[in-house]
């Protein structure tokens, strides 16, 4: 009997070849979950943006608004600090280096500062053939008394009622011209003159009346800043030693603000000016500070006499007491060892302070140190490490001679840097759009996939296709 081998025919592959609706549901459960999750996730994104991040959006907008309405103050008040530095007394005899009649150099004279009030106070120049002669010095003494200043550079005003209204200076003129006091409101334009015929018999009342007339002629609103007795950088003393300092730039200017991404991406959808261009009146000017150093003598250190370790910092007539030495724990306490009995003794090596203008206190006290502890930063360098018991037993250290201490003087009214916080609200809207796209594509395709599953179920059950009524070969069914 012959046996015939029959090859088993391989069934043709059909996608989603299922026999029951339950089996088809199991095959499509992942797809269905994608649709459901896209709807739920998109809805949560929108809900979170509307109900929660709407407050962030309001804060974001309010920060823009607050910056715009306060930006003038943020920028303009720093000019008083610059004027106190650059509008000096151009008398080379007693104020070395302060020779500019009216400073037109950066940062005061050029934009953005030039169009902002105040301006330098008027200056009274002593015009002599030789500004160092006895006759010129006699005139200088009378003028300085009339404006409340002493003939000692770096000293405070001696008459706070008459001080700070005008500046004083001296310049040499050709021979043959009499000694004169000439008032200038701006460079090259004298507007009042007093000729001194008898420099050794000067009428002090006449000088005072001239100073009053010059001060009254100037618009007080245009010169409304506190004029120190000497420029700020020349009036800094640490432990009685003058600090060699100069004006320097602390921060660069910042451009006007523009919305951070992704706001800029949707500028065409919501054409708010802050999105598609920079928002007016939100930029900040450059900030300046005074920096320098002084070689001082760090006083003797003894734990038994802490008062002897205090030194004085003076800026524009205001004084601040600083500790020349500091005692700190040598190590942080730990859970295993507890607090250590070793300490580190350090000496002062750097000072950073901030000063501010207080016009109500007048010219003598118009510049004060900031009371904010964050504006005072002292730097110390380690000198000795040992047991606290040794210090208590009398260990002391000799004075340190010629110790270089850096000094930085900042302005409390300097323009503060402003940056908008990171705002991610739009990312949730973008996410909702993405979820809507996934739902649209998935939901559209699943309609055809359900028809395919239905087709395969009927085929596997031996039933005609779902469109059999429209096919010729199934007529009569």
C-alpha positions as CSV (number, residue, x, y, z in Angstrom):
1,X,0.0,0.0,0.0
2,X,1.5,3.2,-1.1
3,X,1.6,6.1,1.3
4,X,1.5,9.6,0.0
5,X,3.2,12.4,2.0
6,X,1.2,15.5,2.1
7,X,2.9,18.7,2.8
8,X,1.1,20.8,5.4
9,X,0.1,24.0,3.7
10,X,1.3,27.1,5.6
11,X,-1.5,29.5,6.4
12,X,-1.1,32.9,4.8
13,X,-0.3,35.7,7.3
14,X,-3.1,38.1,8.1
15,X,-2.7,41.0,10.5
16,X,-4.8,40.7,13.6
17,X,-6.0,37.2,12.6
18,X,-8.3,36.6,15.6
19,X,-11.3,34.4,16.1
20,X,-13.2,36.3,18.8
21,X,-13.9,39.8,19.8
22,X,-12.2,39.1,23.2
23,X,-9.0,38.0,21.5
24,X,-9.2,41.1,19.3
25,X,-9.6,43.3,22.4
26,X,-6.5,41.7,24.0
27,X,-4.5,42.4,20.9
28,X,-5.7,46.0,20.8
29,X,-5.5,46.8,24.5
30,X,-2.2,48.7,24.2
31,X,-3.5,50.8,21.4
32,X,-6.7,51.6,23.3
33,X,-4.6,52.5,26.4
34,X,-2.6,55.0,24.3
35,X,-5.8,56.7,23.2
36,X,-7.1,56.8,26.7
37,X,-3.8,58.0,28.2
38,X,-3.4,60.7,25.6
39,X,-6.8,62.1,26.4
40,X,-6.3,61.9,30.2
41,X,-2.7,63.4,30.0
42,X,-3.8,66.2,27.7
43,X,-6.7,67.0,30.0
44,X,-4.4,67.1,33.0
45,X,-1.9,69.4,31.2
46,X,-4.7,71.8,30.4
47,X,-6.2,71.6,33.9
48,X,-2.7,72.2,35.5
49,X,-2.0,75.2,33.2
50,X,-5.4,76.8,33.8
51,X,-5.9,76.1,37.5
52,X,-2.3,76.0,38.9
53,X,0.1,77.7,36.5
54,X,-2.3,80.6,35.8
55,X,-1.0,82.1,39.1
56,X,2.6,81.6,37.8
57,X,1.6,83.3,34.6
58,X,0.1,86.3,36.6
59,X,3.3,86.5,38.7
60,X,5.4,86.4,35.5
61,X,3.4,89.2,34.0
62,X,3.5,91.3,37.2
63,X,7.2,90.9,37.5
64,X,7.5,92.5,34.0
65,X,5.2,95.3,35.1
66,X,7.0,95.9,38.4
67,X,10.3,96.1,36.7
68,X,9.0,98.6,34.2
69,X,7.5,101.0,36.8
70,X,10.6,100.8,39.1
71,X,13.3,100.7,36.5
72,X,13.8,104.5,36.4
73,X,14.6,104.5,40.1
74,X,16.7,101.4,39.7
75,X,18.9,103.2,37.1
76,X,18.9,106.9,38.0
77,X,19.7,106.9,41.7
78,X,23.1,105.3,40.9
79,X,24.1,108.6,39.3
80,X,24.4,110.3,42.6
81,X,27.2,107.8,43.6
82,X,29.0,108.6,40.3
83,X,28.6,112.4,40.8
84,X,30.0,112.2,44.3
85,X,33.0,110.5,42.8
86,X,33.5,112.5,39.6
87,X,32.2,116.0,40.5
88,X,35.2,116.8,42.7
89,X,37.0,119.9,43.8
90,X,39.4,120.8,41.0
91,X,42.0,122.4,43.2
92,X,45.4,120.7,42.5
93,X,47.0,122.2,45.6
94,X,44.8,120.4,48.1
95,X,42.9,117.8,46.0
96,X,45.5,116.0,44.0
97,X,44.1,114.3,40.9
98,X,40.8,116.1,41.1
99,X,41.4,118.5,38.3
100,X,38.3,118.2,36.1
101,X,36.2,121.3,36.1
102,X,33.1,119.3,34.8
103,X,33.6,115.6,34.1
104,X,32.4,114.6,30.7
105,X,34.1,111.3,30.7
106,X,32.3,107.9,31.0
107,X,30.1,107.1,32.9
108,X,28.6,110.6,33.8
109,X,29.0,112.6,30.6
110,X,27.9,110.1,27.9
111,X,24.6,108.2,27.4
112,X,22.8,106.7,29.2
113,X,23.8,109.0,32.1
114,X,24.0,112.4,30.4
115,X,20.3,112.9,30.0
116,X,19.5,112.1,33.6
117,X,19.4,114.7,36.5
118,X,21.1,115.7,38.7
119,X,24.2,117.3,37.3
120,X,27.4,118.5,39.0
121,X,27.1,121.4,41.4
122,X,28.5,124.7,40.4
123,X,32.2,125.3,41.0
124,X,33.9,128.5,42.2
125,X,37.4,128.8,40.7
126,X,40.2,130.8,42.2
127,X,42.0,132.4,39.3
128,X,45.5,133.4,40.2
129,X,48.7,133.9,38.3
130,X,50.3,131.4,40.6
131,X,47.9,129.2,42.6
132,X,50.5,128.6,45.3
133,X,51.4,132.1,46.2
134,X,50.6,133.6,49.6
135,X,48.0,135.9,48.1
136,X,46.2,133.1,46.4
137,X,46.4,131.0,49.6
138,X,44.8,133.8,51.6
139,X,42.0,133.9,49.1
140,X,41.7,130.2,49.2
141,X,41.4,130.2,53.0
142,X,38.6,132.7,52.8
143,X,36.7,130.8,50.2
144,X,37.1,127.5,51.9
145,X,35.8,129.0,55.1
146,X,32.8,130.3,53.2
147,X,31.9,126.9,51.8
148,X,32.5,125.1,55.1
149,X,35.7,123.2,54.1
150,X,39.0,122.8,55.8
151,X,42.4,123.2,54.1
152,X,43.2,119.6,54.8
153,X,42.4,117.1,52.1
154,X,40.2,114.1,53.1
155,X,38.7,115.8,56.2
156,X,35.0,116.3,56.7
157,X,33.2,119.6,56.4
158,X,33.7,122.0,59.2
159,X,30.5,123.9,58.7
160,X,27.6,121.6,57.8
161,X,25.2,124.5,57.2
162,X,27.2,126.1,54.4
163,X,28.8,122.9,53.0
164,X,27.9,120.9,50.0
165,X,26.3,123.6,47.9
166,X,29.2,124.4,45.6
167,X,32.6,123.0,44.7
168,X,35.9,124.8,44.8
169,X,38.9,124.8,42.6
170,X,41.9,126.8,41.4
171,X,43.5,127.6,38.1
172,X,46.4,129.6,36.8
173,X,45.8,132.6,34.5
174,X,48.1,134.9,32.5
175,X,50.1,137.5,34.4
176,X,48.5,140.8,34.9
177,X,45.0,139.6,35.7
178,X,43.8,140.2,39.3
179,X,42.9,137.4,41.7
180,X,39.3,136.6,41.0
181,X,36.6,134.1,42.1
182,X,34.8,132.9,39.0
183,X,31.6,130.7,39.1
184,X,30.9,128.1,36.5
185,X,27.7,126.1,36.0
186,X,29.1,124.2,33.1
187,X,32.5,124.1,31.4
188,X,33.5,127.3,29.6
189,X,30.6,129.4,30.7
190,X,31.3,131.6,33.7
191,X,28.2,133.4,35.0
192,X,29.4,135.3,38.1
193,X,32.8,136.9,39.1
194,X,34.1,138.5,42.2
195,X,37.4,140.4,41.9
196,X,39.7,140.3,45.0
197,X,41.5,143.6,45.1
198,X,43.1,143.1,48.5
199,X,43.8,139.4,49.0
200,X,45.4,140.0,52.5
201,X,42.4,142.1,53.7
202,X,39.5,140.0,52.4
203,X,36.0,140.8,53.6
204,X,34.7,137.4,54.7
205,X,31.1,138.5,54.5
206,X,31.5,139.5,50.9
207,X,32.9,136.1,50.1
208,X,30.0,134.4,51.8
209,X,27.4,136.5,50.0
210,X,29.1,135.6,46.7
211,X,28.9,131.9,47.6
212,X,25.3,132.2,48.5
213,X,24.5,134.0,45.3
214,X,26.3,131.3,43.2
215,X,24.5,128.5,45.1
216,X,21.1,130.2,44.7
217,X,21.6,130.7,41.0
218,X,21.8,126.9,40.5
219,X,18.5,125.0,40.2
220,X,18.5,122.9,43.3
221,X,16.5,120.2,41.6
222,X,19.2,119.9,38.9
223,X,21.9,119.4,41.5
224,X,20.1,117.4,44.1
225,X,22.7,115.0,45.3
226,X,25.0,114.9,48.3
227,X,28.4,116.5,47.5
228,X,31.1,115.0,49.8
229,X,34.0,117.1,51.0
230,X,36.3,115.1,48.7
231,X,35.6,112.6,46.0
232,X,34.6,109.2,47.3
233,X,37.7,107.3,46.2
234,X,39.9,109.9,47.9
235,X,38.0,109.9,51.1
236,X,38.4,106.3,52.2
237,X,40.6,105.6,55.2
238,X,41.2,102.3,56.9
239,X,43.0,102.3,60.3
240,X,43.9,105.9,59.6
241,X,45.6,105.1,56.3
242,X,44.2,106.4,53.1
243,X,43.0,103.7,50.7
244,X,44.4,104.1,47.2
245,X,41.2,103.5,45.2
246,X,39.5,104.3,41.9
247,X,36.1,103.9,40.2
248,X,35.6,100.6,38.3
249,X,32.8,98.8,36.6
250,X,31.0,96.2,38.8
251,X,28.4,94.9,36.3
252,X,27.8,95.4,32.6
253,X,24.6,96.9,31.4
254,X,21.7,94.6,30.6
255,X,19.6,94.9,27.5
256,X,15.9,95.4,27.7
257,X,14.0,92.2,28.6
258,X,12.4,89.8,26.2
259,X,10.3,86.9,27.1
260,X,12.2,83.7,27.7
261,X,11.5,80.6,25.6
262,X,9.1,79.1,24.9
263,X,7.1,82.4,24.9
264,X,9.1,83.6,22.0
265,X,8.1,80.5,19.9
266,X,4.4,81.5,20.1
267,X,4.8,85.2,19.5
268,X,2.8,84.9,16.3
269,X,-0.1,83.3,18.2
270,X,-0.1,85.9,21.0
271,X,1.4,89.1,19.7
272,X,2.2,90.6,23.1
273,X,5.0,93.2,22.8
274,X,7.1,91.4,25.4
275,X,7.1,88.3,23.3
276,X,8.1,89.3,19.9
277,X,10.4,92.2,20.8
278,X,12.2,93.6,23.8
279,X,10.0,95.3,26.4
280,X,10.7,99.0,26.8
281,X,12.1,100.4,30.1
282,X,13.3,97.0,31.4
283,X,17.0,97.3,30.7
284,X,19.5,98.2,33.4
285,X,22.6,100.5,33.2
286,X,26.1,99.4,34.2
287,X,26.9,99.4,37.9
288,X,30.1,100.9,39.2
289,X,31.9,100.6,42.5
290,X,35.1,101.9,44.1
291,X,37.9,99.4,44.6
292,X,41.4,99.8,46.1
293,X,43.7,98.7,48.8
294,X,45.8,100.0,51.7
295,X,48.9,98.9,53.6
296,X,47.9,99.0,57.2
297,X,49.3,97.7,60.5
298,X,47.1,95.0,61.9
299,X,47.1,95.7,65.7
300,X,48.4,93.4,68.4
301,X,46.0,90.5,69.2
302,X,45.2,89.4,72.7
303,X,42.1,87.6,73.8
304,X,42.2,89.6,77.1
305,X,42.0,92.9,75.2
306,X,39.6,92.6,72.3
307,X,39.0,96.4,72.1
308,X,42.6,96.8,70.9
309,X,41.9,94.8,67.8
310,X,39.2,97.1,66.4
311,X,40.0,99.4,63.5
312,X,38.0,102.1,61.8
313,X,36.9,102.3,58.2
314,X,35.9,105.8,57.0
315,X,34.1,106.6,53.8
316,X,32.8,110.1,52.9
317,X,32.9,111.1,56.6
318,X,31.0,108.1,57.9
319,X,32.8,105.6,60.1
320,X,32.4,101.9,60.7
321,X,34.2,99.8,63.3
322,X,35.8,96.5,62.0
323,X,37.4,93.6,63.8
324,X,41.1,93.3,62.7
325,X,41.2,89.7,64.1
326,X,38.7,86.9,64.2
327,X,38.6,83.7,66.2
328,X,36.7,80.7,64.7
329,X,36.5,77.0,65.4
330,X,39.2,75.1,63.6
331,X,36.7,72.4,62.4
332,X,33.0,71.9,62.2
333,X,31.5,69.8,65.0
334,X,30.7,66.2,64.1
335,X,28.4,63.6,65.6
336,X,31.3,61.3,66.3
337,X,33.8,63.7,67.8
338,X,31.6,66.6,68.9
339,X,32.9,70.1,69.0
340,X,36.6,70.6,68.7
341,X,38.5,72.8,71.2
342,X,40.9,74.0,68.5
343,X,40.4,77.5,67.1
344,X,41.8,79.4,64.2
345,X,42.9,83.0,64.6
346,X,42.7,85.1,61.3
347,X,43.5,88.7,60.4
348,X,41.6,91.0,58.2
349,X,42.6,90.9,54.5
350,X,39.5,92.3,52.6
351,X,36.6,94.6,53.2
352,X,33.5,95.1,51.1
353,X,30.9,97.6,52.2
354,X,27.9,99.4,50.7
355,X,27.1,103.1,51.2
356,X,24.0,105.0,50.3
357,X,22.9,108.6,49.9
358,X,20.7,110.0,52.7
359,X,20.0,113.7,51.6
360,X,17.9,114.4,54.7
361,X,21.1,114.1,56.9
362,X,22.7,117.0,55.0
363,X,26.2,117.2,53.4
364,X,28.0,116.1,56.6
365,X,26.1,112.9,57.1
366,X,24.6,112.4,53.6
367,X,26.5,109.2,52.9
368,X,25.9,106.4,55.3
369,X,26.9,102.7,55.5
370,X,24.2,100.2,54.7
371,X,22.7,98.7,57.8
372,X,22.0,95.5,55.9
373,X,24.3,92.7,57.2
374,X,24.4,91.2,53.7
375,X,26.1,94.4,52.4
376,X,29.1,93.9,54.8
377,X,31.6,91.2,53.7
378,X,34.8,90.8,55.6
379,X,37.6,88.5,54.4
380,X,40.1,87.0,56.8
381,X,43.3,85.1,56.3
382,X,44.3,82.3,58.8
383,X,47.3,83.2,61.0
384,X,47.4,80.6,63.7
385,X,45.6,77.4,64.7
386,X,45.8,75.9,68.2
387,X,43.9,75.2,71.4
388,X,41.5,77.7,72.8
389,X,43.0,77.1,76.2
390,X,46.3,78.6,74.9
391,X,44.6,81.8,73.9
392,X,42.8,82.0,77.3
393,X,46.1,81.4,79.0
394,X,47.6,84.5,77.4
395,X,48.9,83.6,73.9
396,X,49.0,86.8,71.8
397,X,50.4,87.9,68.5
398,X,52.5,90.9,67.5
399,X,51.2,93.6,65.1
400,X,51.4,92.7,61.4
401,X,53.1,95.6,59.6
402,X,52.3,96.5,56.0
403,X,49.4,94.2,55.6
404,X,47.6,94.7,52.3
405,X,43.9,95.0,52.8
406,X,41.6,95.3,49.8
407,X,38.6,97.6,50.1
408,X,35.5,97.6,47.9
409,X,32.8,100.2,48.3
410,X,29.5,99.5,46.6
411,X,26.4,101.7,46.1
412,X,23.2,100.5,47.6
413,X,21.4,102.3,44.8
414,X,23.4,100.6,42.0
415,X,21.2,99.1,39.2
416,X,20.3,95.5,40.3
417,X,20.5,92.7,37.8
418,X,17.0,91.5,36.8
419,X,16.2,88.2,35.1
420,X,12.8,86.6,34.6
421,X,12.4,83.2,36.3
422,X,12.1,80.1,34.2
423,X,8.5,79.8,33.2
424,X,7.4,76.3,31.9
425,X,3.7,76.9,31.5
426,X,3.8,76.9,27.7
427,X,5.4,73.4,27.8
428,X,2.2,72.0,29.2
429,X,0.2,73.6,26.4
430,X,2.6,72.2,23.9
431,X,2.2,68.8,25.7
432,X,-1.6,69.1,25.4
433,X,-1.2,69.8,21.7
434,X,1.0,66.7,21.4
435,X,-1.5,64.5,23.2
436,X,-4.3,65.8,21.0
437,X,-2.2,64.9,17.9
438,X,-1.5,61.4,19.3
439,X,-5.3,60.9,20.0
440,X,-6.3,62.1,16.6
441,X,-3.9,59.7,14.7
442,X,-4.6,56.8,17.0
443,X,-8.4,57.3,17.0
444,X,-8.5,57.6,13.2
445,X,-6.5,54.4,12.7
446,X,-8.3,52.3,15.2
447,X,-11.6,52.7,13.2
448,X,-10.0,50.8,10.4
449,X,-8.4,48.3,12.7
450,X,-11.7,47.5,14.3
451,X,-13.1,46.8,10.8
452,X,-10.1,44.6,10.1
453,X,-10.7,42.6,13.3
454,X,-14.4,42.2,12.5
455,X,-13.5,41.0,9.0
456,X,-11.1,38.4,10.4
457,X,-13.5,37.1,13.0
458,X,-16.2,36.5,10.3
459,X,-13.6,34.9,8.0
460,X,-12.4,32.5,10.7
461,X,-16.0,31.5,11.5
462,X,-16.7,30.7,7.9
463,X,-19.0,33.6,7.5
464,X,-18.9,35.9,4.5
465,X,-17.2,39.3,4.6
466,X,-19.1,42.1,6.3
467,X,-19.8,43.6,2.9
468,X,-21.2,40.4,1.4
469,X,-24.5,42.0,0.6
470,X,-22.8,44.2,-1.9
471,X,-20.9,41.3,-3.6
472,X,-22.3,39.4,-6.6
473,X,-21.2,35.9,-5.5
474,X,-23.1,36.2,-2.3
475,X,-26.4,37.0,-3.9
476,X,-29.2,34.9,-2.4
477,X,-27.8,34.7,1.1
